[in-house]
Amino acid sequence: MRKNTGEMATRCLRHLESYDFDEVRAMCTETATVWHNDGKGDQTIDEKLEQLKPLADMVGSLRFDITRQFHSANEVLQQHVLRLTMPDGSRSEVHAAMYFRFDGYLIDRMEEYAYAYEVRPA
C-alpha cells in the first residue's frame, strides 16, 4: 500500500483543529522535532504539544485552510492560513508555510514559517 504524505499531513492538522494532541503524537516518531520561526529553535514534539495545549482554553475554534500543497514520498511542503476564532467572537489569521518530513508512515520533522497576522473584531 502506497502512503499519501499529503493526506497524512492534512490529517495531522485536523487533529490539531480538534485539540486531539494524543493523535498528533501518535502520528510522530519517538524522536520527532519541531521548528518554528519564533526564535525558540528546535523542540521535541512533546515540548511543542505541551506548548499548544493551552490553546484549547484560549481559542474558541481553529481551522487550517490549505491553499497549496506539494508532496513526495517522504516530504510535504504546504502553504496555509490558520483561522482562529476567539471565545468573544473576534477572529485572526496566521499565514504560514509548513514542512513535514516522514520516516516511513510517521512524521519525523515539522517546520512552520508564520509570516502574517490579521486581527478582526467580533
Secondary structure, DSSP 8 states (H G I E B T S, - for coil): ----HHHHHHHHHHHHHTT-HHHHHHTEEEEEEEEETTS---EEHHHHHHHHTTHHHH-SEEEEEEEEEEE-SSEEEEEEEEEEE-TTS-EEEEEEEEEEEEETTEEEEEEEEEEEEEEE--
